[in-house]
Amino acid sequence: MQHHILLVEDDAELRREMREYLTRRSHDVTAVETIAEARDLLARSRATGDTFGVVLCDLNLGDGNGIDLFVEFAALYPSCHWILMSGDPDPERLKAARRRLPELPPCTILSKPVSLRSLAALFSADPWK
């Protein structure tokens, strides 16, 4: 199954590798390096109706945090799957956000380094179908 993916990753080489790998597996990938770019794309996609099926976002970026992006946009896109990844995940911060906003949809947390094969397998597993 093909997914329309927003990839938010500030490491240029990793972003390129992930985009190329997922594109070769027939996914439509839009890759950006900042939270600001992601916010802009998510806001525009809401206005045009061309929404993303998956947001794959690093947690710690130079201009913000992936959890903040998730909190800001997840409720606006109830059918979007969120995958947050980090070499230093902060599960307590996500738990705190969920306590404040229990209506937040589920998301997947991945530890970096992310195996590209594991990532591809995640897209082909339930509930991604």
N, CA, C and O atoms as a GROMACS GRO file, in nm:
protein
  516
    1MET      N    1   0.084  -0.119   0.000
    1MET     CA    2   0.000   0.000   0.000
    1MET      C    3   0.088   0.125   0.000
    1MET      O    4   0.186   0.132   0.075
    2GLN      N    5   0.054   0.218  -0.082
    2GLN     CA    6   0.129   0.344  -0.090
    2GLN      C    7   0.078   0.442   0.015
    2GLN      O    8  -0.042   0.452   0.040
    3HIS      N    9   0.172   0.515   0.076
    3HIS     CA   10   0.138   0.617   0.174
    3HIS      C   11   0.192   0.752   0.128
    3HIS      O   12   0.297   0.760   0.064
    4HIS      N   13   0.120   0.858   0.162
    4HIS     CA   14   0.168   0.995   0.141
    4HIS      C   15   0.233   1.035   0.273
    4HIS      O   16   0.164   1.054   0.373
    5ILE      N   17   0.366   1.047   0.273
    5ILE     CA   18   0.444   1.063   0.396
    5ILE      C   19   0.509   1.201   0.403
    5ILE      O   20   0.567   1.249   0.306
    6LEU      N   21   0.497   1.264   0.520
    6LEU     CA   22   0.574   1.384   0.550
    6LEU      C   23   0.688   1.340   0.641
    6LEU      O   24   0.665   1.296   0.753
    7LEU      N   25   0.811   1.352   0.592
    7LEU     CA   26   0.931   1.317   0.666
    7LEU      C   27   0.996   1.445   0.716
    7LEU      O   28   1.029   1.534   0.638
    8VAL      N   29   1.015   1.455   0.848
    8VAL     CA   30   1.076   1.572   0.910
    8VAL      C   31   1.203   1.526   0.981
    8VAL      O   32   1.197   1.463   1.087
    9GLU      N   33   1.317   1.556   0.922
    9GLU     CA   34   1.446   1.509   0.975
    9GLU      C   35   1.552   1.613   0.943
    9GLU      O   36   1.566   1.654   0.828
   10ASP      N   37   1.628   1.658   1.044
   10ASP     CA   38   1.727   1.762   1.022
   10ASP      C   39   1.863   1.709   0.977
   10ASP      O   40   1.946   1.787   0.931
   11ASP      N   41   1.888   1.580   0.990
   11ASP     CA   42   2.012   1.521   0.941
   11ASP      C   43   1.995   1.497   0.791
   11ASP      O   44   1.919   1.409   0.750
   12ALA      N   45   2.066   1.575   0.710
   12ALA     CA   46   2.047   1.572   0.565
   12ALA      C   47   2.071   1.434   0.504
   12ALA      O   48   1.995   1.391   0.418
   13GLU      N   49   2.175   1.365   0.549
   13GLU     CA   50   2.205   1.233   0.492
   13GLU      C   51   2.097   1.131   0.530
   13GLU      O   52   2.052   1.054   0.445
   14LEU      N   53   2.055   1.131   0.655
   14LEU     CA   54   1.950   1.038   0.698
   14LEU      C   55   1.819   1.070   0.626
   14LEU      O   56   1.748   0.979   0.584
   15ARG      N   57   1.787   1.198   0.613
   15ARG     CA   58   1.665   1.239   0.544
   15ARG      C   59   1.666   1.188   0.400
   15ARG      O   60   1.566   1.135   0.351
   16ARG      N   61   1.780   1.204   0.332
   16ARG     CA   62   1.793   1.158   0.194
   16ARG      C   63   1.778   1.006   0.186
   16ARG      O   64   1.704   0.955   0.102
   17GLU      N   65   1.847   0.934   0.274
   17GLU     CA   66   1.840   0.787   0.274
   17GLU      C   67   1.697   0.738   0.298
   17GLU      O   68   1.649   0.649   0.228
   18MET      N   69   1.631   0.797   0.396
   18MET     CA   70   1.495   0.755   0.428
   18MET      C   71   1.400   0.786   0.313
   18MET      O   72   1.318   0.703   0.275
   19ARG      N   73   1.412   0.907   0.258
   19ARG     CA   74   1.326   0.945   0.146
   19ARG      C   75   1.346   0.851   0.028
   19ARG      O   76   1.249   0.803  -0.030
   20GLU      N   77   1.470   0.824  -0.009
   20GLU     CA   78   1.498   0.736  -0.122
   20GLU      C   79   1.448   0.595  -0.096
   20GLU      O   80   1.389   0.533  -0.185
   21TYR      N   81   1.471   0.544   0.022
   21TYR     CA   82   1.429   0.408   0.056
   21TYR      C   83   1.277   0.395   0.048
   21TYR      O   84   1.225   0.300  -0.012
   22LEU      N   85   1.206   0.489   0.108
   22LEU     CA   86   1.060   0.483   0.107
   22LEU      C   87   1.003   0.509  -0.032
   22LEU      O   88   0.902   0.450  -0.069
   23THR      N   89   1.066   0.596  -0.108
   23THR     CA   90   1.021   0.622  -0.245
   23THR      C   91   1.037   0.498  -0.332
   23THR      O   92   0.949   0.466  -0.412
   24ARG      N   93   1.148   0.427  -0.315
   24ARG     CA   94   1.168   0.302  -0.391
   24ARG      C   95   1.061   0.198  -0.357
   24ARG      O   96   1.037   0.106  -0.435
   25ARG      N   97   0.998   0.212  -0.243
   25ARG     CA   98   0.892   0.121  -0.202
   25ARG      C   99   0.754   0.179  -0.233
   25ARG      O  100   0.654   0.142  -0.172
   26SER      N  101   0.751   0.270  -0.330
   26SER     CA  102   0.627   0.326  -0.386
   26SER      C  103   0.552   0.422  -0.295
   26SER      O  104   0.433   0.446  -0.316
   27HIS      N  105   0.619   0.477  -0.197
   27HIS     CA  106   0.554   0.578  -0.113
   27HIS      C  107   0.582   0.716  -0.172
   27HIS      O  108   0.686   0.739  -0.233
   28ASP      N  109   0.489   0.807  -0.151
   28ASP     CA  110   0.504   0.946  -0.192
   28ASP      C  111   0.557   1.023  -0.072
   28ASP      O  112   0.485   1.045   0.025
   29VAL      N  113   0.684   1.064  -0.078
   29VAL     CA  114   0.751   1.123   0.038
   29VAL      C  115   0.784   1.270   0.013
   29VAL      O  116   0.849   1.305  -0.086
   30THR      N  117   0.739   1.355   0.104
   30THR     CA  118   0.779   1.495   0.107
   30THR      C  119   0.871   1.510   0.227
   30THR      O  120   0.830   1.483   0.340
   31ALA      N  121   0.995   1.551   0.204
   31ALA     CA  122   1.094   1.557   0.312
   31ALA      C  123   1.134   1.702   0.339
   31ALA      O  124   1.165   1.778   0.247
   32VAL      N  125   1.134   1.738   0.467
   32VAL     CA  126   1.175   1.871   0.511
   32VAL      C  127   1.269   1.857   0.630
   32VAL      O  128   1.277   1.751   0.691
   33GLU      N  129   1.341   1.966   0.661
   33GLU     CA  130   1.439   1.957   0.770
   33GLU      C  131   1.400   2.033   0.895
   33GLU      O  132   1.471   2.024   0.995
   34THR      N  133   1.290   2.110   0.893
   34THR     CA  134   1.256   2.189   1.012
   34THR      C  135   1.109   2.172   1.051
   34THR      O  136   1.025   2.134   0.970
   35ILE      N  137   1.082   2.200   1.177
   35ILE     CA  138   0.945   2.201   1.228
   35ILE      C  139   0.865   2.310   1.155
   35ILE      O  140   0.748   2.290   1.123
   36ALA      N  141   0.928   2.424   1.130
   36ALA     CA  142   0.858   2.533   1.062
   36ALA      C  143   0.809   2.490   0.924
   36ALA      O  144   0.696   2.519   0.886
   37GLU      N  145   0.895   2.420   0.848
   37GLU     CA  146   0.854   2.371   0.717
   37GLU      C  147   0.740   2.270   0.730
   37GLU      O  148   0.646   2.272   0.651
   38ALA      N  149   0.749   2.184   0.829
   38ALA     CA  150   0.644   2.084   0.851
   38ALA      C  151   0.512   2.150   0.887
   38ALA      O  152   0.407   2.112   0.835
   39ARG      N  153   0.517   2.249   0.975
   39ARG     CA  154   0.394   2.323   1.013
   39ARG      C  155   0.330   2.386   0.890
   39ARG      O  156   0.208   2.379   0.872
   40ASP      N  157   0.412   2.447   0.807
   40ASP     CA  158   0.360   2.512   0.686
   40ASP      C  159   0.293   2.410   0.594
   40ASP      O  160   0.182   2.433   0.545
   41LEU      N  161   0.358   2.298   0.571
   41LEU     CA  162   0.302   2.194   0.484
   41LEU      C  163   0.174   2.134   0.543
   41LEU      O  164   0.077   2.112   0.470
   42LEU      N  165   0.172   2.108   0.673
   42LEU     CA  166   0.052   2.053   0.736
   42LEU      C  167  -0.064   2.152   0.730
   42LEU      O  168  -0.178   2.112   0.706
   43ALA      N  169  -0.036   2.278   0.752
   43ALA     CA  170  -0.142   2.379   0.743
   43ALA      C  171  -0.194   2.392   0.600
   43ALA      O  172  -0.315   2.402   0.578
   44ARG      N  173  -0.103   2.393   0.503
   44ARG     CA  174  -0.146   2.403   0.362
   44ARG      C  175  -0.222   2.278   0.320
   44ARG      O  176  -0.320   2.287   0.246
   45SER      N  177  -0.178   2.161   0.366
   45SER     CA  178  -0.247   2.038   0.325
   45SER      C  179  -0.388   2.035   0.382
   45SER      O  180  -0.480   1.982   0.318
   46ARG      N  181  -0.406   2.090   0.499
   46ARG     CA  182  -0.541   2.097   0.558
   46ARG      C  183  -0.629   2.188   0.473
   46ARG      O  184  -0.746   2.158   0.451
   47ALA      N  185  -0.574   2.297   0.426
   47ALA     CA  186  -0.650   2.392   0.344
   47ALA      C  187  -0.686   2.334   0.207
   47ALA      O  188  -0.794   2.362   0.154
   48THR      N  189  -0.598   2.254   0.150
   48THR     CA  190  -0.621   2.199   0.016
   48THR      C  191  -0.688   2.063   0.018
   48THR      O  192  -0.738   2.017  -0.084
   49GLY      N  193  -0.689   1.996   0.134
   49GLY     CA  194  -0.747   1.863   0.142
   49GLY      C  195  -0.652   1.752   0.099
   49GLY      O  196  -0.689   1.635   0.100
   50ASP      N  197  -0.530   1.788   0.061
   50ASP     CA  198  -0.430   1.690   0.020
   50ASP      C  199  -0.347   1.653   0.142
   50ASP      O  200  -0.233   1.696   0.156
   51THR      N  201  -0.406   1.573   0.230
   51THR     CA  202  -0.343   1.546   0.359
   51THR      C  203  -0.244   1.430   0.354
   51THR      O  204  -0.248   1.347   0.263
   52PHE      N  205  -0.158   1.428   0.451
   52PHE     CA  206  -0.058   1.321   0.464
   52PHE      C  207  -0.121   1.204   0.539
   52PHE      O  208  -0.200   1.222   0.632
   53GLY      N  209  -0.084   1.083   0.498
   53GLY     CA  210  -0.130   0.964   0.567
   53GLY      C  211  -0.039   0.927   0.682
   53GLY      O  212  -0.080   0.860   0.777
   54VAL      N  213   0.088   0.972   0.672
   54VAL     CA  214   0.187   0.942   0.775
   54VAL      C  215   0.275   1.065   0.795
   54VAL      O  216   0.317   1.128   0.699
   55VAL      N  217   0.303   1.097   0.921
   55VAL     CA  218   0.406   1.196   0.954
   55VAL      C  219   0.514   1.120   1.029
   55VAL      O  220   0.490   1.061   1.135
   56LEU      N  221   0.635   1.122   0.972
   56LEU     CA  222   0.752   1.056   1.029
   56LEU      C  223   0.846   1.168   1.071
   56LEU      O  224   0.907   1.234   0.987
   57CYS      N  225   0.858   1.190   1.202
   57CYS     CA  226   0.924   1.312   1.251
   57CYS      C  227   1.026   1.283   1.359
   57CYS      O  228   1.000   1.208   1.454
   58ASP      N  229   1.142   1.343   1.345
   58ASP     CA  230   1.244   1.341   1.450
   58ASP      C  231   1.188   1.417   1.569
   58ASP      O  232   1.110   1.511   1.553
   59LEU      N  233   1.227   1.376   1.689
   59LEU     CA  234   1.180   1.446   1.808
   59LEU      C  235   1.255   1.576   1.833
   59LEU      O  236   1.194   1.677   1.869
   60ASN      N  237   1.384   1.576   1.814
   60ASN     CA  238   1.465   1.692   1.850
   60ASN      C  239   1.524   1.756   1.727
   60ASN      O  240   1.621   1.707   1.669
   61LEU      N  241   1.464   1.867   1.687
   61LEU     CA  242   1.512   1.942   1.571
   61LEU      C  243   1.560   2.079   1.618
   61LEU      O  244   1.526   2.123   1.727
   62GLY      N  245   1.637   2.144   1.536
   62GLY     CA  246   1.694   2.274   1.572
   62GLY      C  247   1.592   2.380   1.607
   62GLY      O  248   1.618   2.467   1.690
   63ASP      N  249   1.474   2.373   1.544
   63ASP     CA  250   1.374   2.478   1.568
   63ASP      C  251   1.251   2.428   1.644
   63ASP      O  252   1.149   2.497   1.648
   64GLY      N  253   1.259   2.311   1.704
   64GLY     CA  254   1.144   2.265   1.780
   64GLY      C  255   1.149   2.117   1.808
   64GLY      O  256   1.251   2.050   1.787
   65ASN      N  257   1.036   2.066   1.855
   65ASN     CA  258   1.027   1.928   1.899
   65ASN      C  259   0.912   1.859   1.827
   65ASN      O  260   0.805   1.916   1.811
   66GLY      N  261   0.936   1.735   1.784
   66GLY     CA  262   0.834   1.659   1.715
   66GLY      C  263   0.710   1.633   1.798
   66GLY      O  264   0.600   1.621   1.743
   67ILE      N  265   0.726   1.624   1.930
   67ILE     CA  266   0.608   1.604   2.016
   67ILE      C  267   0.518   1.726   2.008
   67ILE      O  268   0.396   1.713   2.004
   68ASP      N  269   0.577   1.845   2.006
   68ASP     CA  270   0.497   1.968   1.994
   68ASP      C  271   0.421   1.970   1.861
   68ASP      O  272   0.305   2.011   1.857
   69LEU      N  273   0.485   1.926   1.754
   69LEU     CA  274   0.419   1.920   1.623
   69LEU      C  275   0.304   1.819   1.629
   69LEU      O  276   0.195   1.847   1.579
   70PHE      N  277   0.328   1.704   1.689
   70PHE     CA  278   0.224   1.603   1.706
   70PHE      C  279   0.105   1.660   1.783
   70PHE      O  280  -0.009   1.645   1.741
   71VAL      N  281   0.132   1.725   1.896
   71VAL     CA  282   0.025   1.782   1.978
   71VAL      C  283  -0.053   1.887   1.900
   71VAL      O  284  -0.176   1.894   1.910
   72GLU      N  285   0.017   1.967   1.822
   72GLU     CA  286  -0.048   2.076   1.747
   72GLU      C  287  -0.137   2.025   1.634
   72GLU      O  288  -0.244   2.081   1.609
   73PHE      N  289  -0.095   1.919   1.565
   73PHE     CA  290  -0.165   1.879   1.443
   73PHE      C  291  -0.236   1.744   1.448
   73PHE      O  292  -0.323   1.720   1.364
   74ALA      N  293  -0.205   1.657   1.540
   74ALA     CA  294  -0.260   1.521   1.536
   74ALA      C  295  -0.412   1.519   1.542
   74ALA      O  296  -0.475   1.443   1.468
   75ALA      N  297  -0.471   1.600   1.627
   75ALA     CA  298  -0.618   1.600   1.637
   75ALA      C  299  -0.684   1.654   1.510
   75ALA      O  300  -0.799   1.621   1.482
   76LEU      N  301  -0.612   1.736   1.434
   76LEU     CA  302  -0.667   1.790   1.309
   76LEU      C  303  -0.666   1.686   1.197
   76LEU      O  304  -0.739   1.700   1.099
   77TYR      N  305  -0.584   1.582   1.213
   77TYR     CA  306  -0.570   1.477   1.112
   77TYR      C  307  -0.593   1.341   1.177
   77TYR      O  308  -0.498   1.266   1.198
   78PRO      N  309  -0.717   1.308   1.210
   78PRO     CA  310  -0.742   1.185   1.287
   78PRO      C  311  -0.703   1.056   1.216
   78PRO      O  312  -0.679   0.955   1.282
   79SER      N  313  -0.695   1.057   1.084
   79SER     CA  314  -0.659   0.933   1.014
   79SER      C  315  -0.509   0.924   0.983
   79SER      O  316  -0.463   0.826   0.925
   80CYS      N  317  -0.434   1.025   1.022
   80CYS     CA  318  -0.289   1.027   0.998
   80CYS      C  319  -0.218   0.943   1.103
   80CYS      O  320  -0.250   0.950   1.222
   81HIS      N  321  -0.121   0.865   1.060
   81HIS     CA  322  -0.037   0.788   1.152
   81HIS      C  323   0.088   0.869   1.181
   81HIS      O  324   0.154   0.917   1.089
   82TRP      N  325   0.120   0.884   1.308
   82TRP     CA  326   0.238   0.960   1.351
   82TRP      C  327   0.344   0.864   1.401
   82TRP      O  328   0.318   0.776   1.483
   83ILE      N  329   0.466   0.884   1.350
   83ILE     CA  330   0.582   0.808   1.396
   83ILE      C  331   0.686   0.911   1.441
   83ILE      O  332   0.733   0.991   1.360
   84LEU      N  333   0.720   0.907   1.568
   84LEU     CA  334   0.819   0.999   1.623
   84LEU      C  335   0.945   0.919   1.651
   84LEU      O  336   0.938   0.809   1.707
   85MET      N  337   1.060   0.973   1.612
   85MET     CA  338   1.185   0.899   1.627
   85MET      C  339   1.293   0.988   1.690
   85MET      O  340   1.297   1.109   1.668
   86SER      N  341   1.380   0.922   1.768
   86SER     CA  342   1.486   0.997   1.835
   86SER      C  343   1.594   0.904   1.886
   86SER      O  344   1.567   0.790   1.924
   87GLY      N  345   1.715   0.953   1.886
   87GLY     CA  346   1.824   0.882   1.951
   87GLY      C  347   1.815   0.895   2.102
   87GLY      O  348   1.878   0.818   2.175
   88ASP      N  349   1.736   0.991   2.148
   88ASP     CA  350   1.716   1.014   2.290
   88ASP      C  351   1.568   1.040   2.315
   88ASP      O  352   1.529   1.152   2.345
   89PRO      N  353   1.485   0.935   2.302
   89PRO     CA  354   1.341   0.956   2.317
   89PRO      C  355   1.306   1.003   2.458
   89PRO      O  356   1.373   0.968   2.555
   90ASP      N  357   1.202   1.080   2.467
   90ASP     CA  358   1.156   1.136   2.593
   90ASP      C  359   1.012   1.091   2.618
   90ASP      O  360   0.919   1.168   2.598
   91PRO      N  361   0.993   0.966   2.663
   91PRO     CA  362   0.857   0.914   2.679
   91PRO      C  363   0.775   0.992   2.783
   91PRO      O  364   0.653   0.999   2.773
   92GLU      N  365   0.841   1.049   2.881
   92GLU     CA  366   0.768   1.124   2.984
   92GLU      C  367   0.703   1.249   2.925
   92GLU      O  368   0.593   1.287   2.966
   93ARG      N  369   0.770   1.312   2.830
   93ARG     CA  370   0.713   1.432   2.768
   93ARG      C  371   0.587   1.396   2.689
   93ARG      O  372   0.488   1.470   2.692
   94LEU      N  373   0.590   1.284   2.619
   94LEU     CA  374   0.472   1.239   2.546
   94LEU      C  375   0.361   1.200   2.643
   94LEU      O  376   0.245   1.232   2.619
   95LYS      N  377   0.395   1.130   2.751
   95LYS     CA  378   0.295   1.093   2.852
   95LYS      C  379   0.230   1.218   2.912
   95LYS      O  380   0.110   1.220   2.936
   96ALA      N  381   0.310   1.321   2.937
   96ALA     CA  382   0.256   1.445   2.993
   96ALA      C  383   0.160   1.511   2.895
   96ALA      O  384   0.055   1.562   2.935
   97ALA      N  385   0.194   1.509   2.767
   97ALA     CA  386   0.105   1.565   2.665
   97ALA      C  387  -0.026   1.486   2.659
   97ALA      O  388  -0.133   1.545   2.645
   98ARG      N  389  -0.017   1.355   2.670
   98ARG     CA  390  -0.137   1.271   2.668
   98ARG      C  391  -0.225   1.294   2.792
   98ARG      O  392  -0.348   1.287   2.783
   99ARG      N  393  -0.164   1.322   2.906
   99ARG     CA  394  -0.243   1.353   3.025
   99ARG      C  395  -0.320   1.484   3.007
   99ARG      O  396  -0.435   1.496   3.047
  100ARG      N  397  -0.254   1.582   2.945
  100ARG     CA  398  -0.319   1.711   2.920
  100ARG      C  399  -0.425   1.699   2.811
  100ARG      O  400  -0.529   1.764   2.819
  101LEU      N  401  -0.398   1.616   2.710
  101LEU     CA  402  -0.486   1.605   2.593
  101LEU      C  403  -0.514   1.456   2.565
  101LEU      O  404  -0.456   1.398   2.474
  102PRO      N  405  -0.602   1.396   2.643
  102PRO     CA  406  -0.627   1.252   2.628
  102PRO      C  407  -0.686   1.214   2.492
  102PRO      O  408  -0.685   1.097   2.456
  103GLU      N  409  -0.736   1.311   2.418
  103GLU     CA  410  -0.795   1.282   2.286
  103GLU      C  411  -0.690   1.265   2.177
  103GLU      O  412  -0.724   1.235   2.062
  104LEU      N  413  -0.562   1.284   2.210
  104LEU     CA  414  -0.458   1.264   2.109
  104LEU      C  415  -0.461   1.121   2.057
  104LEU      O  416  -0.475   1.027   2.135
  105PRO      N  417  -0.448   1.106   1.926
  105PRO     CA  418  -0.447   0.970   1.872
  105PRO      C  419  -0.316   0.900   1.907
  105PRO      O  420  -0.221   0.964   1.952
  106PRO      N  421  -0.311   0.769   1.888
  106PRO     CA  422  -0.186   0.697   1.916
  106PRO      C  423  -0.076   0.738   1.820
  106PRO      O  424  -0.101   0.786   1.709
  107CYS      N  425   0.046   0.718   1.864
  107CYS     CA  426   0.161   0.739   1.777
  107CYS      C  427   0.264   0.631   1.810
  107CYS      O  428   0.258   0.568   1.915
  108THR      N  429   0.357   0.613   1.719
  108THR     CA  430   0.463   0.515   1.736
  108THR      C  431   0.592   0.589   1.768
  108THR      O  432   0.623   0.690   1.703
  109ILE      N  433   0.666   0.542   1.865
  109ILE     CA  434   0.796   0.600   1.899
  109ILE      C  435   0.904   0.501   1.855
  109ILE      O  436   0.900   0.384   1.893
  110LEU      N  437   1.000   0.548   1.776
  110LEU     CA  438   1.111   0.466   1.730
  110LEU      C  439   1.241   0.524   1.785
  110LEU      O  440   1.260   0.645   1.788
  111SER      N  441   1.330   0.436   1.827
  111SER     CA  442   1.463   0.479   1.870
  111SER      C  443   1.556   0.480   1.750
  111SER      O  444   1.554   0.389   1.667
  112LYS      N  445   1.637   0.584   1.742
  112LYS     CA  446   1.739   0.590   1.638
  112LYS      C  447   1.863   0.520   1.690
  112LYS      O  448   1.886   0.522   1.810
  113PRO      N  449   1.942   0.459   1.607
  113PRO     CA  450   1.926   0.459   1.462
  113PRO      C  451   1.810   0.369   1.421
  113PRO      O  452   1.787   0.263   1.479
  114VAL      N  453   1.738   0.414   1.320
  114VAL     CA  454   1.622   0.343   1.268
  114VAL      C  455   1.668   0.252   1.154
  114VAL      O  456   1.731   0.298   1.059
  115SER      N  457   1.636   0.126   1.164
  115SER     CA  458   1.661   0.034   1.055
  115SER      C  459   1.561   0.062   0.945
  115SER      O  460   1.440   0.062   0.969
  116LEU      N  461   1.609   0.086   0.824
  116LEU     CA  462   1.519   0.115   0.713
  116LEU      C  463   1.427  -0.003   0.684
  116LEU      O  464   1.311   0.016   0.649
  117ARG      N  465   1.478  -0.124   0.699
  117ARG     CA  466   1.394  -0.243   0.678
  117ARG      C  467   1.284  -0.250   0.784
  117ARG      O  468   1.170  -0.285   0.752
  118SER      N  469   1.316  -0.217   0.908
  118SER     CA  470   1.215  -0.216   1.014
  118SER      C  471   1.110  -0.109   0.988
  118SER      O  472   0.991  -0.130   1.012
  119LEU      N  473   1.154   0.004   0.938
  119LEU     CA  474   1.062   0.112   0.905
  119LEU      C  475   0.968   0.067   0.793
  119LEU      O  476   0.847   0.088   0.803
  120ALA      N  477   1.022   0.007   0.689
  120ALA     CA  478   0.939  -0.043   0.579
  120ALA      C  479   0.841  -0.148   0.628
  120ALA      O  480   0.726  -0.150   0.585
  121ALA      N  481   0.886  -0.236   0.718
  121ALA     CA  482   0.798  -0.338   0.772
  121ALA      C  483   0.684  -0.275   0.853
  121ALA      O  484   0.572  -0.325   0.851
  122LEU      N  485   0.713  -0.166   0.922
  122LEU     CA  486   0.610  -0.096   0.999
  122LEU      C  487   0.499  -0.046   0.907
  122LEU      O  488   0.381  -0.053   0.943
  123PHE      N  489   0.534   0.003   0.790
  123PHE     CA  490   0.434   0.053   0.696
  123PHE      C  491   0.349  -0.058   0.636
  123PHE      O  492   0.237  -0.032   0.592
  124SER      N  493   0.400  -0.179   0.634
  124SER     CA  494   0.323  -0.288   0.574
  124SER      C  495   0.244  -0.368   0.679
  124SER      O  496   0.166  -0.456   0.643
  125ALA      N  497   0.264  -0.338   0.807
  125ALA     CA  498   0.196  -0.411   0.914
  125ALA      C  499   0.067  -0.341   0.953
  125ALA      O  500   0.048  -0.223   0.925
  126ASP      N  501  -0.023  -0.417   1.018
  126ASP     CA  502  -0.141  -0.355   1.076
  126ASP      C  503  -0.094  -0.256   1.180
  126ASP      O  504   0.004  -0.289   1.247
  127PRO      N  505  -0.150  -0.143   1.202
  127PRO     CA  506  -0.271  -0.087   1.144
  127PRO      C  507  -0.247  -0.001   1.021
  127PRO      O  508  -0.332   0.082   0.987
  128TRP      N  509  -0.134  -0.018   0.955
  128TRP     CA  510  -0.098   0.069   0.844
  128TRP      C  511  -0.172   0.037   0.716
  128TRP      O  512  -0.170   0.117   0.623
  129LYS      N  513  -0.237  -0.075   0.708
  129LYS     CA  514  -0.307  -0.114   0.586
  129LYS      C  515  -0.433  -0.035   0.568
  129LYS      O  516  -0.505  -0.054   0.471
   0.00000   0.00000   0.00000
